Amino acid sequence: MARSEGAIAHEADPARNFFLATLLLSASFYAGKQPALANAAPAAGSEVDLGGGFTLLRLAVPADGRIGDILRKNALISSGFEVIDRRSIPAALIKANDFDQKGWQDIGAQAVILADEVGGQFKFRLFDMGAGGKPVLSRGYAANDPLKAANRFMNDVIEHYTKIPGVFGSRIAFVRTNRTPTVTKNVFTVEMNGESPASITNNRSLNISPSIGPGGQVLFTSYAKRNPDLWMSSGGSLSRISTQRGLNLGGVMSPDGSSIALTLSKDGNSEIYLIDTGGTIKARLTNNAAIDGSPTWSPGSNQLAFVSSRSGGPQVFRMGSNGAGATRLTKQGSYNQTPDWNPGQGARANLVAYAGRDNSNRYDIFSIDVGSGKLARLTQNPGRNLDPSWSPDGRMIAFQSTVGGIVVANDKGNNQQVIAKAGTTPDWGPRSE
């Protein structure tokens, strides 16, 4: 998109909503030159120029308290808005009973979200300066859960501009390590905006490699019974799913919920198998002297991407869900790992993200188009960037930063927001109900 198209004008413009929809859908407002694919690491502590110069829609949210804080946080994370600092909003506008369109325009607002608590409900209204003084969106939600109400309205706002609902309320699973008095690893989940953390495991063992199934089930590998078994948390209860001798690692449930792909080493070598949700082996998908692991499903459940050392160092391959037709996807870099297939629609469904090591010995997040082979570098940050996981609509991505924790960003790797400190191996679950 050209620079003039990326900017959103302040005056009423019939095309403005189209532009914002494009921004929210493709994050093109950050479009700039992509970092080089090799030897591109900046000097320690230096900034990376991602270019652009595009303007976001200036949004004002005058509400105070928790409801206002969540709305502003969600708007920032959504990648479509420049959120006006509430402290810069005149008190007269904050306290006004009626919508003062000129007053909001005078401070540069292009859209305003008003939130009022009336009769046990939060009443939300979205005003767009290009549409006059009447709300373009009005919704009411129960006031007993400000987080849920704010999430639902921001999803509605995103749908208003893009025709696709947002994914606020979806959860990300991750691992947190405690080294006192001994090293333990436990699985947690948190909402995509960093709210409402929850513990899945709480023991003195090693619980690793979490993934969230289509029904919200959390799969993970645990050494709680000494062997690295595959466990599942569903509805608050924990159960062991796969207890084969050796590794039962990296279990991921298919989008249709019928199968779990995982790595088993029961026969002495790490191979990818399919099991049902009760742990019964359905099929062996790989049979190679190399190490195979880290499976991830395509949106249609008919393909898998995975990591294999059959070409030497670890590279990303893909194959049919029956194990047929394995082909190498990544051709650049000597160490590529932890793929995640984009669950979105259209062109997004062809993207596989992964962590790769470049020629400067840096780990960053890349994505590759499985059809064209086109490669994009999504991060070029200090430290290491690992374990990418796409959002359920494919428009955002989470990853682990060794200097930040769990980070969410848009699908180009920009607008990075830390949502959980000191976390590793994130996996982004389905939309919330």
C-alpha positions as CSV (number, residue, x, y, z in Angstrom):
1,M,0.0,0.0,0.0
2,A,1.3,3.5,-0.9
3,R,2.1,5.9,1.9
4,S,-0.7,8.3,1.0
5,E,-3.2,5.4,1.2
6,G,-2.0,4.3,4.6
7,A,-2.7,7.7,6.2
8,I,-6.1,8.3,7.6
9,A,-7.4,11.8,7.0
10,H,-9.1,13.8,9.8
11,E,-11.9,15.1,7.6
12,A,-15.0,13.1,6.8
13,D,-14.0,10.6,4.1
14,P,-16.1,7.7,2.8
15,A,-12.9,5.7,2.2
16,R,-11.6,6.1,5.7
17,N,-13.4,3.0,7.1
18,F,-12.0,1.0,4.2
19,F,-8.5,2.2,5.1
20,L,-8.9,1.3,8.8
21,A,-10.2,-2.1,7.8
22,T,-7.1,-2.6,5.7
23,L,-4.9,-1.6,8.6
24,L,-6.6,-3.9,11.1
25,L,-6.6,-6.7,8.6
26,S,-3.1,-6.5,7.3
27,A,-1.2,-4.2,9.6
28,S,0.0,-2.3,6.5
29,F,0.3,0.9,8.4
30,Y,3.7,-0.4,9.6
31,A,4.7,-1.3,6.1
32,G,8.3,-0.5,5.5
33,K,11.3,-2.2,4.2
34,Q,11.5,-5.8,5.6
35,P,14.7,-6.6,7.5
36,A,17.2,-8.6,5.5
37,L,17.0,-12.4,5.8
38,A,20.6,-13.0,6.9
39,N,23.4,-11.0,8.6
40,A,20.8,-8.5,9.5
41,A,21.2,-8.3,13.3
42,P,21.6,-4.8,14.6
43,A,24.3,-3.9,17.1
44,A,23.3,-4.6,20.7
45,G,21.1,-1.9,22.1
46,S,20.4,-0.2,18.8
47,E,17.0,0.4,17.3
48,V,15.7,-1.2,14.2
49,D,14.0,1.1,11.7
50,L,10.9,-0.5,10.4
51,G,10.0,2.5,8.4
52,G,6.4,3.4,7.5
53,G,5.2,6.8,8.7
54,F,1.6,5.8,8.5
55,T,-1.0,7.2,10.8
56,L,-3.4,5.2,13.0
57,L,-7.0,6.3,13.7
58,R,-6.8,8.5,16.7
59,L,-9.2,7.0,19.3
60,A,-10.3,8.6,22.6
61,V,-11.6,6.5,25.4
62,P,-12.5,8.9,28.3
63,A,-13.9,6.2,30.7
64,D,-12.1,5.8,34.0
65,G,-11.6,2.7,36.2
66,R,-11.0,-0.8,35.0
67,I,-13.4,-0.6,32.1
68,G,-11.6,2.3,30.6
69,D,-8.2,0.8,31.2
70,I,-9.1,-2.4,29.4
71,L,-10.7,-0.6,26.5
72,R,-7.6,1.5,26.0
73,K,-5.3,-1.6,26.3
74,N,-7.3,-3.6,23.8
75,A,-7.4,-0.7,21.3
76,L,-3.6,-0.4,21.5
77,I,-3.1,-4.2,21.1
78,S,-5.5,-4.3,18.2
79,S,-2.9,-2.5,16.0
80,G,-5.5,-0.2,14.5
81,F,-5.6,2.8,16.8
82,E,-3.5,5.6,18.2
83,V,-5.0,5.8,21.7
84,I,-5.2,9.4,23.1
85,D,-3.8,9.7,26.6
86,R,-6.8,10.2,28.9
87,R,-4.8,12.7,30.9
88,S,-4.8,15.0,27.9
89,I,-8.6,15.0,27.5
90,P,-10.3,18.2,28.9
91,A,-12.4,17.5,31.9
92,A,-15.4,19.1,30.3
93,L,-15.4,16.4,27.6
94,I,-15.0,13.6,30.1
95,K,-17.9,14.9,32.2
96,A,-20.2,15.9,29.4
97,N,-23.6,14.3,29.3
98,D,-24.0,14.6,25.6
99,F,-21.6,13.8,22.8
100,D,-19.7,17.0,21.9
101,Q,-18.5,16.3,18.3
102,K,-16.7,19.6,17.9
103,G,-14.9,19.3,21.2
104,W,-13.6,15.9,20.3
105,Q,-12.5,17.0,16.9
106,D,-10.7,20.0,18.5
107,I,-8.4,17.6,20.4
108,G,-7.7,15.5,17.2
109,A,-10.0,12.6,18.0
110,Q,-11.2,10.7,14.9
111,A,-13.2,8.2,16.9
112,V,-14.5,8.1,20.5
113,I,-15.7,5.2,22.6
114,L,-18.0,6.2,25.5
115,A,-18.8,3.8,28.3
116,D,-21.5,4.2,30.9
117,E,-22.9,1.9,33.6
118,V,-26.7,2.0,33.4
119,G,-29.1,-0.3,35.1
120,G,-26.6,-3.2,35.7
121,Q,-25.2,-2.9,32.2
122,F,-22.2,-1.3,30.6
123,K,-23.5,0.8,27.7
124,F,-20.9,1.3,25.0
125,R,-21.1,3.7,22.1
126,L,-18.6,4.2,19.2
127,F,-18.6,7.5,17.5
128,D,-16.8,8.1,14.2
129,M,-16.1,11.8,13.3
130,G,-16.6,10.9,9.6
131,A,-20.2,9.7,10.3
132,G,-21.6,12.7,12.2
133,G,-22.7,13.0,15.8
134,K,-24.6,9.8,16.2
135,P,-23.0,6.5,17.3
136,V,-22.1,4.1,14.6
137,L,-22.1,1.2,17.1
138,S,-24.0,0.8,20.3
139,R,-24.0,-2.2,22.6
140,G,-24.9,-3.2,26.1
141,Y,-23.3,-5.9,28.2
142,A,-23.7,-7.1,31.8
143,A,-21.7,-4.9,34.2
144,N,-20.7,-7.8,36.6
145,D,-17.6,-8.6,34.4
146,P,-15.8,-5.5,33.1
147,L,-13.1,-7.6,31.3
148,K,-15.6,-9.7,29.4
149,A,-17.7,-6.6,28.5
150,A,-14.7,-4.6,27.3
151,N,-13.4,-7.6,25.3
152,R,-16.7,-8.2,23.6
153,F,-17.2,-4.5,22.6
154,M,-13.7,-4.2,21.2
155,N,-14.4,-7.3,19.1
156,D,-17.5,-5.6,17.9
157,V,-15.5,-2.4,17.1
158,I,-13.0,-4.5,15.0
159,E,-15.9,-6.2,13.3
160,H,-17.5,-2.8,12.5
161,Y,-14.4,-1.7,10.6
162,T,-13.2,-5.0,9.1
163,K,-16.3,-7.2,8.9
164,I,-14.4,-9.8,10.9
165,P,-14.8,-10.0,14.8
166,G,-11.8,-9.4,17.0
167,V,-10.3,-12.2,19.1
168,F,-10.1,-10.5,22.5
169,G,-11.0,-13.0,25.2
170,S,-8.9,-15.8,23.6
171,R,-6.2,-17.3,25.8
172,I,-2.5,-18.0,25.4
173,A,-0.8,-20.9,27.2
174,F,2.8,-20.7,28.2
175,V,5.4,-22.1,30.6
176,R,6.9,-20.3,33.6
177,T,10.1,-21.5,35.3
178,N,10.8,-21.3,39.0
179,R,14.4,-22.0,40.1
180,T,13.9,-21.9,43.9
181,P,14.6,-24.2,45.6
182,T,14.8,-26.5,42.6
183,V,13.9,-26.0,38.9
184,T,10.3,-26.4,38.2
185,K,8.2,-25.6,35.1
186,N,4.5,-25.0,35.3
187,V,1.8,-24.3,32.6
188,F,-0.3,-21.1,32.8
189,T,-2.8,-19.4,30.5
190,V,-3.6,-15.7,30.2
191,E,-5.9,-13.7,28.0
192,M,-4.3,-12.2,24.9
193,N,-4.3,-8.8,26.6
194,G,-2.4,-10.1,29.7
195,E,-5.5,-10.2,31.8
196,S,-7.0,-13.0,33.9
197,P,-4.0,-15.4,34.4
198,A,-4.7,-18.9,35.4
199,S,-2.6,-21.9,36.5
200,I,-3.0,-25.2,34.7
201,T,-0.4,-27.1,36.7
202,N,1.1,-26.4,40.1
203,N,3.6,-29.1,41.0
204,R,7.3,-29.5,41.5
205,S,7.9,-31.3,38.2
206,L,8.6,-30.2,34.7
207,N,5.5,-29.4,32.6
208,I,6.4,-28.2,29.1
209,S,5.2,-27.7,25.5
210,P,1.6,-26.5,26.1
211,S,-0.9,-26.3,23.3
212,I,-4.6,-25.3,23.3
213,G,-7.1,-27.5,21.5
214,P,-10.2,-26.2,19.6
215,G,-12.4,-26.7,22.6
216,G,-10.0,-24.9,25.0
217,Q,-8.3,-28.1,26.2
218,V,-4.7,-27.6,27.3
219,L,-2.3,-30.3,26.2
220,F,1.2,-30.5,27.7
221,T,4.0,-32.9,28.5
222,S,4.8,-33.5,32.1
223,Y,7.4,-35.5,34.1
224,A,5.1,-35.6,37.1
225,K,5.0,-39.5,36.9
226,R,8.8,-39.5,36.0
227,N,8.2,-40.4,32.3
228,P,7.5,-37.5,29.9
229,D,3.8,-38.3,29.4
230,L,1.2,-36.3,27.5
231,W,-1.5,-34.8,29.7
232,M,-4.7,-32.8,29.1
233,S,-6.5,-30.3,31.2
234,S,-10.2,-30.0,30.4
235,G,-12.8,-28.3,32.5
236,G,-10.3,-28.0,35.4
237,S,-9.5,-31.7,35.6
238,L,-6.1,-33.2,34.6
239,S,-5.7,-36.6,32.9
240,R,-2.8,-38.5,31.3
241,I,-3.5,-39.1,27.6
242,S,-0.4,-40.8,26.2
243,T,2.0,-42.8,28.4
244,Q,4.2,-44.5,25.9
245,R,7.7,-45.4,27.0
246,G,10.1,-42.4,26.3
247,L,8.9,-39.1,24.9
248,N,5.3,-38.2,24.5
249,L,6.0,-34.6,23.4
250,G,4.5,-31.6,21.7
251,G,0.9,-32.8,21.4
252,V,-1.3,-30.7,19.2
253,M,-5.0,-31.3,18.6
254,S,-6.3,-31.1,15.0
255,P,-8.6,-28.2,14.2
256,D,-11.5,-30.6,13.9
257,G,-10.7,-32.1,17.3
258,S,-10.4,-35.7,16.0
259,S,-6.7,-36.4,16.4
260,I,-3.6,-35.4,18.3
261,A,-0.3,-35.2,16.6
262,L,2.8,-35.7,18.8
263,T,6.3,-37.0,18.9
264,L,6.9,-40.5,20.4
265,S,10.3,-42.1,20.9
266,K,8.9,-45.5,22.1
267,D,10.8,-47.4,19.4
268,G,14.1,-45.6,20.0
269,N,13.8,-42.7,17.5
270,S,11.7,-39.5,17.7
271,E,8.9,-39.9,15.2
272,I,5.5,-38.2,14.6
273,Y,2.3,-40.2,15.4
274,L,-1.4,-39.6,15.5
275,I,-3.4,-40.6,18.5
276,D,-7.0,-40.2,19.5
277,T,-8.0,-38.1,22.5
278,G,-7.9,-41.3,24.6
279,G,-4.3,-42.0,23.7
280,T,-4.7,-44.9,21.3
281,I,-2.3,-44.7,18.4
282,K,-4.0,-44.2,15.1
283,A,-1.1,-43.9,12.7
284,R,2.7,-43.4,12.5
285,L,3.3,-40.5,10.2
286,T,7.1,-40.4,9.9
287,N,9.6,-43.2,9.6
288,N,13.1,-41.8,9.2
289,A,16.4,-42.2,10.8
290,A,16.4,-38.4,11.5
291,I,14.7,-36.7,14.4
292,D,11.2,-35.6,13.6
293,G,9.0,-33.4,15.9
294,S,7.1,-30.2,16.5
295,P,4.0,-31.0,14.4
296,T,1.5,-28.2,13.6
297,W,-1.8,-28.6,11.8
298,S,-3.0,-26.8,8.7
299,P,-6.4,-25.0,9.1
300,G,-8.2,-27.8,7.1
301,S,-6.6,-30.6,9.2
302,N,-5.3,-32.2,6.0
303,Q,-1.6,-31.2,6.3
304,L,1.0,-30.9,9.0
305,A,4.2,-28.9,9.2
306,F,7.0,-30.3,11.3
307,V,10.7,-30.1,12.1
308,S,13.2,-32.7,10.9
309,S,16.9,-33.1,10.8
310,R,16.8,-35.3,7.7
311,S,18.6,-32.5,5.7
312,G,21.3,-32.1,8.3
313,G,20.3,-29.3,10.7
314,P,16.7,-28.8,11.8
315,Q,14.4,-27.6,9.0
316,V,10.7,-27.1,8.5
317,F,8.9,-29.7,6.3
318,R,5.3,-30.4,5.5
319,M,3.3,-33.5,4.7
320,G,-0.2,-34.8,4.4
321,S,-2.1,-35.7,7.5
322,N,-1.5,-39.4,6.6
323,G,2.2,-38.8,6.5
324,A,2.5,-38.8,2.7
325,G,4.4,-36.4,0.5
326,A,6.9,-34.9,2.9
327,T,8.7,-31.9,1.4
328,R,11.1,-29.4,2.7
329,L,9.7,-25.8,3.3
330,T,12.6,-23.8,4.7
331,K,15.6,-23.5,2.4
332,Q,17.4,-20.6,4.0
333,G,19.2,-20.8,7.4
334,S,20.8,-23.8,9.0
335,Y,18.6,-24.0,12.1
336,N,14.8,-23.6,11.8
337,Q,12.4,-24.8,14.4
338,T,9.0,-24.6,16.2
339,P,6.6,-24.0,13.2
340,D,3.1,-22.8,13.6
341,W,0.6,-22.9,10.8
342,N,-1.6,-19.9,10.4
343,P,-5.3,-20.8,11.2
344,G,-6.7,-17.9,9.3
345,Q,-8.5,-17.8,6.0
346,G,-7.5,-17.0,2.4
347,A,-3.9,-16.2,1.8
348,R,-3.2,-16.4,5.6
349,A,-3.9,-20.1,5.6
350,N,-0.7,-20.6,3.5
351,L,1.6,-19.1,6.1
352,V,3.8,-21.0,8.5
353,A,5.7,-19.1,11.1
354,Y,8.8,-20.5,12.7
355,A,11.9,-19.4,14.7
356,G,15.1,-19.4,12.7
357,R,18.8,-18.7,13.3
358,D,20.4,-16.3,10.9
359,N,24.0,-15.9,9.8
360,S,24.6,-13.6,12.7
361,N,23.6,-16.4,15.1
362,R,20.4,-14.6,16.1
363,Y,17.1,-16.2,16.5
364,D,14.1,-14.4,15.1
365,I,10.6,-15.1,13.9
366,F,10.0,-15.7,10.2
367,S,7.0,-16.8,8.1
368,I,7.0,-18.7,4.8
369,D,4.2,-19.1,2.3
370,V,3.8,-22.8,1.6
371,G,2.7,-22.2,-1.9
372,S,5.1,-19.6,-3.2
373,G,8.0,-20.1,-0.8
374,K,8.0,-16.4,-0.1
375,L,9.9,-15.6,3.1
376,A,9.3,-12.7,5.5
377,R,11.2,-11.8,8.6
378,L,8.8,-10.7,11.4
379,T,11.2,-9.7,14.2
380,Q,14.6,-8.2,14.5
381,N,14.8,-7.5,18.2
382,P,17.4,-7.6,20.9
383,G,17.8,-11.1,22.5
384,R,16.3,-14.2,21.0
385,N,12.7,-14.5,19.6
386,L,11.3,-18.0,19.6
387,D,8.2,-20.2,19.5
388,P,5.7,-18.2,17.3
389,S,2.0,-18.9,17.6
390,W,-0.7,-17.3,15.4
391,S,-3.9,-15.8,16.8
392,P,-7.1,-17.7,16.0
393,D,-7.9,-15.3,13.1
394,G,-4.3,-15.3,11.9
395,R,-4.0,-11.5,12.1
396,M,-1.7,-11.4,15.1
397,I,1.2,-13.5,16.4
398,A,2.6,-14.3,19.9
399,F,6.2,-15.3,20.6
400,Q,8.7,-15.6,23.3
401,S,11.3,-12.9,23.7
402,T,14.3,-13.5,26.0
403,V,14.3,-9.8,27.0
404,G,10.5,-9.3,27.3
405,G,8.6,-12.5,28.0
406,I,5.4,-13.4,26.0
407,V,4.9,-10.8,23.3
408,V,1.9,-10.2,21.0
409,A,2.3,-8.3,17.7
410,N,0.6,-7.8,14.4
411,D,1.1,-10.3,11.6
412,K,4.1,-8.3,10.3
413,G,5.8,-8.5,13.7
414,N,5.2,-4.9,14.7
415,N,3.2,-3.2,17.5
416,Q,4.8,-5.5,19.9
417,Q,3.2,-5.6,23.4
418,V,4.4,-7.7,26.3
419,I,1.5,-9.5,28.0
420,A,3.4,-11.8,30.4
421,K,6.9,-11.5,31.8
422,A,9.3,-14.4,32.1
423,G,7.2,-16.8,30.0
424,T,8.2,-19.3,27.3
425,T,6.7,-21.5,24.6
426,P,3.4,-19.6,24.0
427,D,0.5,-21.3,22.2
428,W,-2.5,-19.1,21.2
429,G,-5.9,-20.9,21.7
430,P,-9.3,-20.5,19.9
431,R,-11.7,-17.6,20.0
432,S,-13.6,-17.3,23.3
433,E,-17.3,-18.0,23.3
